[in-house]
Amino acid sequence: MKVLAILRSLLLASASVTAKRAGEVWINAIEQDDPLPNVQLMLVSGLEDFTHSGPSGLVEDRVRVWCRGKTVREAAELGKAVHDTLQGYTGQVDGTHVQLVRRVMTVSDYQEGADVHRCIIDFQVSWSA
């Protein structure tokens, strides 16, 4: 779950993401009354890297990011800001070394029950404590 806090920190610090969102950057659940557009993060899978000598200390997590908006345009513009912020990122976040963040999938959809358009991006995050 630490990877979700890492990406949330990066997105909250991004001026371009902040300019495109009215609501929060959420981990897992979103409050129903949070204004759109907003961002939701969820851990899809996490794997610890192993060598013949045991754990290498490198973690490979896949994170799904939902960029949610009232319109297709809102969701797409927020998705672009999120992509531009995270794609290719390397550096230190809260004492954690992020080796690389890279996009591995993008799709868009419409969530009828919530009347929300979504730009969905999966990122592979390689990091170590």
TIVO-653719 format. One record per atom (N, C-alpha, C): residue in three letters; residue number from 1; x, y, z; chain. Coordinates in steps of 0.02 Angstrom, whole numbers. Each point is the difference from the previous one (the first is absolute). Example, Ala and Ser with C-alpha at 12.3 -4.5 7.8 and 13.67 -1.06 7.14 Angstrom:
residues 2
+------+------+--------+--------+--------+-------+
: resn : resi :     xx :     yy :     zz : chain :
+------+------+--------+--------+--------+-------+
:  ala :    1 :    660 :   -284 :    390 :     A :
:  ala :    1 :    -45 :     59 :      0 :     A :
:  ala :    1 :     45 :     60 :      0 :     A :
:  ser :    2 :    -18 :     53 :    -36 :     A :
:  ser :    2 :     42 :     59 :      3 :     A :
:  ser :    2 :    -39 :     55 :     37 :     A :
+------+------+--------+--------+--------+-------+
END
This chain:
residues 129
+------+------+--------+--------+--------+-------+
: resn : resi :     xx :     yy :     zz : chain :
+------+------+--------+--------+--------+-------+
:  met :    1 :     40 :    -60 :      0 :     A :
:  met :    1 :    -40 :     60 :      0 :     A :
:  met :    1 :     43 :     63 :      0 :     A :
:  lys :    2 :     64 :     -6 :     17 :     A :
:  lys :    2 :     42 :     59 :      3 :     A :
:  lys :    2 :      4 :     35 :    -68 :     A :
:  val :    3 :     -3 :    -39 :    -54 :     A :
:  val :    3 :      5 :     30 :    -67 :     A :
:  val :    3 :    -58 :     48 :    -12 :     A :
:  leu :    4 :    -58 :    -14 :     28 :     A :
:  leu :    4 :    -57 :     45 :     -9 :     A :
:  leu :    4 :     14 :     68 :     32 :     A :
:  ala :    5 :     30 :     -1 :     59 :     A :
:  ala :    5 :     18 :     63 :     34 :     A :
:  ala :    5 :     53 :     38 :    -39 :     A :
:  ile :    6 :     47 :    -37 :    -31 :     A :
:  ile :    6 :     52 :     32 :    -41 :     A :
:  ile :    6 :    -32 :     36 :    -59 :     A :
:  leu :    7 :    -42 :    -34 :    -38 :     A :
:  leu :    7 :    -31 :     31 :    -58 :     A :
:  leu :    7 :    -47 :     57 :     20 :     A :
:  arg :    8 :    -35 :     -9 :     54 :     A :
:  arg :    8 :    -44 :     53 :     24 :     A :
:  arg :    8 :     40 :     63 :     16 :     A :
:  ser :    9 :     57 :     -8 :     33 :     A :
:  ser :    9 :     44 :     58 :     15 :     A :
:  ser :    9 :     22 :     36 :    -63 :     A :
:  leu :   10 :     20 :    -39 :    -51 :     A :
:  leu :   10 :     21 :     29 :    -63 :     A :
:  leu :   10 :    -57 :     38 :    -34 :     A :
:  leu :   11 :    -59 :    -28 :      1 :     A :
:  leu :   11 :    -57 :     32 :    -33 :     A :
:  leu :   11 :    -23 :     63 :     37 :     A :
:  leu :   12 :      1 :     -2 :     66 :     A :
:  leu :   12 :    -18 :     59 :     40 :     A :
:  leu :   12 :     50 :     57 :     -9 :     A :
:  ala :   13 :     63 :    -17 :    -13 :     A :
:  ala :   13 :     52 :     50 :     -8 :     A :
:  ala :   13 :      2 :     29 :    -71 :     A :
:  ser :   14 :    -37 :    -30 :    -46 :     A :
:  ser :   14 :      1 :     20 :    -70 :     A :
:  ser :   14 :    -47 :     58 :    -13 :     A :
:  ala :   15 :     26 :     56 :    -23 :     A :
:  ala :   15 :    -41 :     59 :    -15 :     A :
:  ala :   15 :    -48 :    -15 :    -58 :     A :
:  ser :   16 :     22 :    -39 :    -49 :     A :
:  ser :   16 :    -43 :    -14 :    -58 :     A :
:  ser :   16 :    -59 :    -45 :     19 :     A :
:  val :   17 :     12 :    -48 :     45 :     A :
:  val :   17 :    -55 :    -42 :     24 :     A :
:  val :   17 :    -48 :     41 :     43 :     A :
:  thr :   18 :     27 :     40 :     44 :     A :
:  thr :   18 :    -41 :     42 :     44 :     A :
:  thr :   18 :    -44 :     48 :    -41 :     A :
:  ala :   19 :     27 :     26 :    -55 :     A :
:  ala :   19 :    -38 :     46 :    -42 :     A :
:  ala :   19 :    -59 :    -34 :    -35 :     A :
:  lys :   20 :      4 :    -66 :    -10 :     A :
:  lys :   20 :    -52 :    -36 :    -37 :     A :
:  lys :   20 :    -51 :    -36 :     45 :     A :
:  arg :   21 :     12 :      0 :     66 :     A :
:  arg :   21 :    -47 :    -36 :     43 :     A :
:  arg :   21 :    -34 :     48 :     49 :     A :
:  ala :   22 :    -63 :    -15 :     15 :     A :
:  ala :   22 :    -37 :     38 :     50 :     A :
:  ala :   22 :     -3 :    -39 :     65 :     A :
:  gly :   23 :      1 :    -66 :     -6 :     A :
:  gly :   23 :     -4 :    -44 :     58 :     A :
:  gly :   23 :     69 :    -23 :     23 :     A :
:  glu :   24 :      0 :    -52 :     39 :     A :
:  glu :   24 :     60 :    -27 :     32 :     A :
:  glu :   24 :     35 :    -52 :    -44 :     A :
:  val :   25 :     57 :    -23 :     26 :     A :
:  val :   25 :     34 :    -59 :    -26 :     A :
:  val :   25 :    -11 :    -53 :     53 :     A :
:  trp :   26 :    -40 :    -51 :    -17 :     A :
:  trp :   26 :    -23 :    -50 :     48 :     A :
:  trp :   26 :     39 :    -66 :     -8 :     A :
:  ile :   27 :      9 :    -33 :     56 :     A :
:  ile :   27 :     27 :    -68 :      0 :     A :
:  ile :   27 :    -59 :    -47 :     14 :     A :
:  asn :   28 :    -15 :    -43 :    -48 :     A :
:  asn :   28 :    -54 :    -49 :      2 :     A :
:  asn :   28 :    -69 :     33 :     -2 :     A :
:  ala :   29 :    -31 :     14 :     55 :     A :
:  ala :   29 :    -69 :     25 :      1 :     A :
:  ala :   29 :     -3 :     75 :     -9 :     A :
:  ile :   30 :    -53 :     22 :    -34 :     A :
:  ile :   30 :    -12 :     72 :    -11 :     A :
:  ile :   30 :    -63 :     19 :     38 :     A :
:  glu :   31 :      1 :     57 :     34 :     A :
:  glu :   31 :    -60 :     26 :     32 :     A :
:  glu :   31 :    -49 :     21 :    -54 :     A :
:  gln :   32 :    -62 :    -18 :      8 :     A :
:  gln :   32 :    -51 :     12 :    -52 :     A :
:  gln :   32 :     -9 :     73 :    -18 :     A :
:  asp :   33 :     10 :     46 :     47 :     A :
:  asp :   33 :    -12 :     70 :    -13 :     A :
:  asp :   33 :     63 :     38 :    -22 :     A :
:  asp :   34 :     55 :    -36 :    -13 :     A :
:  asp :   34 :     61 :     33 :    -23 :     A :
:  asp :   34 :    -11 :     28 :    -70 :     A :
:  pro :   35 :     16 :     63 :    -11 :     A :
:  pro :   35 :    -14 :     30 :    -66 :     A :
:  pro :   35 :     44 :    -30 :    -55 :     A :
:  leu :   36 :    -29 :     -1 :    -60 :     A :
:  leu :   36 :     36 :    -23 :    -59 :     A :
:  leu :   36 :     31 :     61 :    -33 :     A :
:  pro :   37 :     56 :     -8 :    -34 :     A :
:  pro :   37 :     39 :    -61 :     -9 :     A :
:  pro :   37 :     42 :    -16 :     62 :     A :
:  asn :   38 :     12 :    -65 :      9 :     A :
:  asn :   38 :     42 :    -24 :     54 :     A :
:  asn :   38 :     39 :    -62 :    -23 :     A :
:  val :   39 :     43 :    -24 :     44 :     A :
:  val :   39 :     45 :    -56 :    -16 :     A :
:  val :   39 :     -8 :    -55 :     52 :     A :
:  gln :   40 :      0 :    -62 :    -24 :     A :
:  gln :   40 :     -4 :    -58 :     45 :     A :
:  gln :   40 :     58 :    -47 :    -17 :     A :
:  leu :   41 :     35 :    -24 :     52 :     A :
:  leu :   41 :     57 :    -46 :     -8 :     A :
:  leu :   41 :    -17 :    -67 :     31 :     A :
:  met :   42 :     22 :    -54 :    -33 :     A :
:  met :   42 :    -10 :    -67 :     27 :     A :
:  met :   42 :     59 :    -44 :    -18 :     A :
:  leu :   43 :     24 :    -39 :     47 :     A :
:  leu :   43 :     53 :    -49 :    -13 :     A :
:  leu :   43 :    -30 :    -59 :    -36 :     A :
:  val :   44 :     26 :    -15 :    -60 :     A :
:  val :   44 :    -24 :    -56 :    -40 :     A :
:  val :   44 :     39 :    -63 :     16 :     A :
:  ser :   45 :     66 :      6 :      4 :     A :
:  ser :   45 :     42 :    -57 :     18 :     A :
:  ser :   45 :     66 :     25 :     27 :     A :
:  gly :   46 :     30 :    -41 :     41 :     A :
:  gly :   46 :     65 :     17 :     27 :     A :
:  gly :   46 :     44 :    -62 :      4 :     A :
:  leu :   47 :     61 :      7 :    -24 :     A :
:  leu :   47 :     47 :    -55 :      1 :     A :
:  leu :   47 :     67 :     23 :     27 :     A :
:  glu :   48 :     29 :    -40 :     43 :     A :
:  glu :   48 :     67 :     13 :     26 :     A :
:  glu :   48 :     49 :    -37 :    -44 :     A :
:  asp :   49 :     53 :     34 :    -21 :     A :
:  asp :   49 :     49 :    -30 :    -44 :     A :
:  asp :   49 :     46 :    -46 :     41 :     A :
:  phe :   50 :     14 :    -59 :    -28 :     A :
:  phe :   50 :     44 :    -49 :     32 :     A :
:  phe :   50 :     58 :    -17 :    -47 :     A :
:  thr :   51 :     57 :    -14 :     31 :     A :
:  thr :   51 :     58 :    -25 :    -37 :     A :
:  thr :   51 :     16 :    -70 :     28 :     A :
:  his :   52 :     52 :    -30 :    -26 :     A :
:  his :   52 :     21 :    -65 :     27 :     A :
:  his :   52 :     21 :      4 :     73 :     A :
:  ser :   53 :     19 :     60 :     22 :     A :
:  ser :   53 :     21 :     11 :     69 :     A :
:  ser :   53 :    -57 :     22 :     46 :     A :
:  gly :   54 :    -60 :      7 :    -27 :     A :
:  gly :   54 :    -57 :     21 :     40 :     A :
:  gly :   54 :    -28 :     66 :    -25 :     A :
:  pro :   55 :    -38 :     34 :     43 :     A :
:  pro :   55 :    -31 :     63 :    -20 :     A :
:  pro :   55 :     52 :     53 :    -20 :     A :
:  ser :   56 :    -14 :     35 :    -55 :     A :
:  ser :   56 :     46 :     52 :    -24 :     A :
:  ser :   56 :    -13 :     67 :     32 :     A :
:  gly :   57 :    -59 :      8 :     31 :     A :
:  gly :   57 :    -19 :     65 :     28 :     A :
:  gly :   57 :    -40 :     43 :    -48 :     A :
:  leu :   58 :     -5 :    -20 :    -62 :     A :
:  leu :   58 :    -38 :     37 :    -50 :     A :
:  leu :   58 :    -72 :    -26 :      0 :     A :
:  val :   59 :    -48 :     46 :     -2 :     A :
:  val :   59 :    -70 :    -18 :     -2 :     A :
:  val :   59 :    -28 :     25 :    -67 :     A :
:  glu :   60 :    -40 :    -43 :    -32 :     A :
:  glu :   60 :    -34 :     18 :    -63 :     A :
:  glu :   60 :    -74 :      0 :     13 :     A :
:  asp :   61 :    -29 :     60 :      3 :     A :
:  asp :   61 :    -72 :      6 :     12 :     A :
:  asp :   61 :    -35 :     27 :    -62 :     A :
:  arg :   62 :    -60 :    -23 :    -12 :     A :
:  arg :   62 :    -41 :     27 :    -53 :     A :
:  arg :   62 :    -58 :     38 :     33 :     A :
:  val :   63 :     -8 :     63 :    -20 :     A :
:  val :   63 :    -51 :     43 :     29 :     A :
:  val :   63 :    -47 :     23 :    -54 :     A :
:  arg :   64 :    -65 :     -5 :     14 :     A :
:  arg :   64 :    -51 :     26 :    -47 :     A :
:  arg :   64 :    -22 :     68 :     25 :     A :
:  val :   65 :     -1 :     48 :    -47 :     A :
:  val :   65 :    -20 :     69 :     16 :     A :
:  val :   65 :    -62 :     16 :    -40 :     A :
:  trp :   66 :    -54 :     18 :     35 :     A :
:  trp :   66 :    -61 :     22 :    -32 :     A :
:  trp :   66 :     -2 :     76 :      3 :     A :
:  cys :   67 :     -1 :     31 :    -58 :     A :
:  cys :   67 :     -9 :     73 :     -5 :     A :
:  cys :   67 :    -73 :     10 :    -18 :     A :
:  arg :   68 :    -39 :     25 :     46 :     A :
:  arg :   68 :    -73 :      2 :     -5 :     A :
:  arg :   68 :    -24 :     71 :    -13 :     A :
:  gly :   69 :    -47 :      7 :    -47 :     A :
:  gly :   69 :    -27 :     66 :    -15 :     A :
:  gly :   69 :    -72 :     -3 :    -21 :     A :
:  lys :   70 :    -32 :     59 :     -1 :     A :
:  lys :   70 :    -70 :      5 :    -22 :     A :
:  lys :   70 :     -6 :    -10 :    -75 :     A :
:  thr :   71 :     53 :     17 :    -36 :     A :
:  thr :   71 :      0 :     -6 :    -73 :     A :
:  thr :   71 :     61 :    -40 :    -22 :     A :
:  val :   72 :     -2 :    -23 :    -62 :     A :
:  val :   72 :     57 :    -36 :    -28 :     A :
:  val :   72 :     61 :     46 :      0 :     A :
:  arg :   73 :    -10 :     62 :    -17 :     A :
:  arg :   73 :     55 :     49 :     -3 :     A :
:  arg :   73 :     33 :      9 :     68 :     A :
:  glu :   74 :    -40 :      9 :     53 :     A :
:  glu :   74 :     28 :      7 :     67 :     A :
:  glu :   74 :     42 :    -60 :     19 :     A :
:  ala :   75 :    -26 :    -59 :    -11 :     A :
:  ala :   75 :     36 :    -61 :     18 :     A :
:  ala :   75 :     65 :     -6 :    -41 :     A :
:  ala :   76 :     -4 :     16 :    -65 :     A :
:  ala :   76 :     59 :     -6 :    -43 :     A :
:  ala :   76 :     54 :     51 :     18 :     A :
:  glu :   77 :    -21 :     62 :     14 :     A :
:  glu :   77 :     49 :     51 :     19 :     A :
:  glu :   77 :     34 :    -16 :     66 :     A :
:  leu :   78 :    -39 :    -25 :     48 :     A :
:  leu :   78 :     30 :    -20 :     64 :     A :
:  leu :   78 :     45 :    -61 :    -12 :     A :
:  gly :   79 :    -21 :    -46 :    -42 :     A :
:  gly :   79 :     41 :    -58 :    -16 :     A :
:  gly :   79 :     67 :     19 :    -31 :     A :
:  lys :   80 :      0 :     50 :    -44 :     A :
:  lys :   80 :     62 :     23 :    -30 :     A :
:  lys :   80 :     46 :     30 :     52 :     A :
:  ala :   81 :    -28 :     40 :     45 :     A :
:  ala :   81 :     40 :     31 :     53 :     A :
:  ala :   81 :     31 :    -54 :     46 :     A :
:  val :   82 :    -40 :    -50 :     17 :     A :
:  val :   82 :     25 :    -55 :     42 :     A :
:  val :   82 :     55 :    -38 :    -38 :     A :
:  his :   83 :    -12 :    -16 :    -63 :     A :
:  his :   83 :     50 :    -35 :    -41 :     A :
:  his :   83 :     65 :     40 :     -2 :     A :
:  asp :   84 :     -5 :     64 :    -16 :     A :
:  asp :   84 :     60 :     42 :     -6 :     A :
:  asp :   84 :     38 :      6 :     66 :     A :
:  thr :   85 :    -35 :     -4 :     56 :     A :
:  thr :   85 :     32 :      4 :     65 :     A :
:  thr :   85 :     36 :    -65 :     18 :     A :
:  leu :   86 :    -32 :    -57 :    -14 :     A :
:  leu :   86 :     28 :    -63 :     24 :     A :
:  leu :   86 :     45 :    -36 :    -51 :     A :
:  gln :   87 :    -16 :      5 :    -64 :     A :
:  gln :   87 :     38 :    -37 :    -51 :     A :
:  gln :   87 :     74 :     17 :      1 :     A :
:  gly :   88 :     41 :    -50 :     12 :     A :
:  gly :   88 :     73 :      9 :     -1 :     A :
:  gly :   88 :     29 :     27 :     65 :     A :
:  tyr :   89 :    -41 :      8 :     51 :     A :
:  tyr :   89 :     24 :     29 :     63 :     A :
:  tyr :   89 :     52 :    -45 :     33 :     A :
:  thr :   90 :     54 :     29 :     22 :     A :
:  thr :   90 :     50 :    -32 :     43 :     A :
:  thr :   90 :     19 :     50 :     54 :     A :
:  gly :   91 :     14 :    -24 :     60 :     A :
:  gly :   91 :     20 :     45 :     53 :     A :
:  gly :   91 :    -18 :    -27 :     69 :     A :
:  gln :   92 :      6 :     44 :     49 :     A :
:  gln :   92 :    -14 :    -17 :     69 :     A :
:  gln :   92 :    -67 :     29 :     21 :     A :
:  val :   93 :    -40 :    -40 :     34 :     A :
:  val :   93 :    -64 :     22 :     28 :     A :
:  val :   93 :     -6 :    -27 :     70 :     A :
:  asp :   94 :     -1 :     44 :     49 :     A :
:  asp :   94 :     -9 :    -21 :     70 :     A :
:  asp :   94 :     49 :    -55 :     20 :     A :
:  gly :   95 :     63 :      7 :    -17 :     A :
:  gly :   95 :     51 :    -49 :     19 :     A :
:  gly :   95 :      0 :    -64 :    -41 :     A :
:  thr :   96 :    -39 :     -2 :    -53 :     A :
:  thr :   96 :     -4 :    -58 :    -44 :     A :
:  thr :   96 :     30 :     17 :    -67 :     A :
:  his :   97 :     41 :    -45 :    -26 :     A :
:  his :   97 :     30 :     11 :    -66 :     A :
:  his :   97 :    -46 :    -30 :    -54 :     A :
:  val :   98 :    -26 :     44 :    -42 :     A :
:  val :   98 :    -41 :    -21 :    -56 :     A :
:  val :   98 :     47 :     -7 :    -60 :     A :
:  gln :   99 :     10 :    -61 :    -22 :     A :
:  gln :   99 :     45 :    -13 :    -56 :     A :
:  gln :   99 :    -31 :     20 :    -66 :     A :
:  leu :  100 :    -65 :    -15 :    -10 :     A :
:  leu :  100 :    -34 :     19 :    -62 :     A :
:  leu :  100 :    -75 :     -9 :      6 :     A :
:  val :  101 :    -37 :     49 :    -27 :     A :
:  val :  101 :    -72 :     -6 :     -8 :     A :
:  val :  101 :    -13 :      1 :    -76 :     A :
:  arg :  102 :    -35 :    -51 :    -24 :     A :
:  arg :  102 :    -14 :     -2 :    -72 :     A :
:  arg :  102 :    -71 :    -23 :    -13 :     A :
:  arg :  103 :    -31 :     31 :    -50 :     A :
:  arg :  103 :    -68 :    -17 :    -19 :     A :
:  arg :  103 :      0 :    -67 :    -36 :     A :
:  val :  104 :    -48 :    -44 :     17 :     A :
:  val :  104 :     -4 :    -65 :    -33 :     A :
:  val :  104 :    -68 :    -11 :    -34 :     A :
:  met :  105 :    -50 :     43 :     15 :     A :
:  met :  105 :    -65 :     -8 :    -31 :     A :
:  met :  105 :    -41 :     63 :     10 :     A :
:  thr :  106 :    -41 :     16 :    -50 :     A :
:  thr :  106 :    -47 :     56 :      5 :     A :
:  thr :  106 :    -66 :    -21 :    -33 :     A :
:  val :  107 :    -55 :     16 :     33 :     A :
:  val :  107 :    -66 :    -13 :    -28 :     A :
:  val :  107 :    -48 :     53 :     28 :     A :
:  ser :  108 :    -54 :     13 :    -35 :     A :
:  ser :  108 :    -50 :     46 :     26 :     A :
:  ser :  108 :    -68 :    -36 :      2 :     A :
:  asp :  109 :    -43 :     23 :     46 :     A :
:  asp :  109 :    -67 :    -28 :      3 :     A :
:  asp :  109 :    -48 :     49 :     33 :     A :
:  tyr :  110 :    -62 :    -21 :      6 :     A :
:  tyr :  110 :    -52 :     40 :     31 :     A :
:  tyr :  110 :    -33 :    -43 :     53 :     A :
:  gln :  111 :     -2 :     25 :     62 :     A :
:  gln :  111 :    -32 :    -35 :     55 :     A :
:  gln :  111 :    -71 :     26 :      7 :     A :
:  glu :  112 :    -47 :    -37 :    -29 :     A :
:  glu :  112 :    -69 :     23 :     -6 :     A :
:  glu :  112 :    -33 :     15 :     67 :     A :
:  gly :  113 :      7 :    -44 :     48 :     A :
:  gly :  113 :    -32 :      8 :     65 :     A :
:  gly :  113 :     20 :     64 :     36 :     A :
:  ala :  114 :     62 :     21 :    -10 :     A :
:  ala :  114 :     26 :     61 :     32 :     A :
:  ala :  114 :      0 :     60 :    -47 :     A :
:  asp :  115 :    -18 :    -11 :    -63 :     A :
:  asp :  115 :      2 :     53 :    -51 :     A :
:  asp :  115 :     69 :     33 :     -3 :     A :
:  val :  116 :     51 :    -43 :     -7 :     A :
:  val :  116 :     70 :     23 :      1 :     A :
:  val :  116 :     38 :    -28 :    -60 :     A :
:  his :  117 :     36 :     43 :    -34 :     A :
:  his :  117 :     46 :    -21 :    -53 :     A :
:  his :  117 :     68 :    -13 :     33 :     A :
:  arg :  118 :     35 :    -52 :    -24 :     A :
:  arg :  118 :     64 :    -17 :     30 :     A :
:  arg :  118 :     54 :    -12 :    -53 :     A :
:  cys :  119 :     58 :     28 :     13 :     A :
:  cys :  119 :     61 :    -17 :    -37 :     A :
:  cys :  119 :     39 :    -43 :     49 :     A :
:  ile :  120 :     13 :    -63 :    -19 :     A :
:  ile :  120 :     31 :    -49 :     46 :     A :
:  ile :  120 :     70 :    -15 :    -26 :     A :
:  ile :  121 :     49 :      9 :     44 :     A :
:  ile :  121 :     70 :    -10 :    -18 :     A :
:  ile :  121 :     32 :    -47 :     50 :     A :
:  asp :  122 :     33 :    -53 :    -24 :     A :
:  asp :  122 :     39 :    -43 :     44 :     A :
:  asp :  122 :     73 :     19 :     -6 :     A :
:  phe :  123 :     34 :      5 :     57 :     A :
:  phe :  123 :     71 :     15 :      4 :     A :
:  phe :  123 :     36 :    -57 :     35 :     A :
:  gln :  124 :     58 :    -19 :    -26 :     A :
:  gln :  124 :     45 :    -47 :     34 :     A :
:  gln :  124 :     50 :     43 :     38 :     A :
:  val :  125 :      6 :    -12 :     65 :     A :
:  val :  125 :     44 :     39 :     43 :     A :
:  val :  125 :     53 :    -46 :     29 :     A :
:  ser :  126 :     64 :     15 :    -14 :     A :
:  ser :  126 :     56 :    -36 :     29 :     A :
:  ser :  126 :     30 :     43 :     55 :     A :
:  trp :  127 :      2 :    -26 :     61 :     A :
:  trp :  127 :     24 :     40 :     56 :     A :
:  trp :  127 :     33 :    -43 :     53 :     A :
:  ser :  128 :     37 :     32 :     44 :     A :
:  ser :  128 :     31 :    -34 :     56 :     A :
:  ser :  128 :      3 :     47 :     60 :     A :
:  ala :  129 :     -3 :    -29 :     59 :     A :
:  ala :  129 :      2 :     40 :     62 :     A :
:  ala :  129 :     70 :     24 :     13 :     A :
+------+------+--------+--------+--------+-------+
END
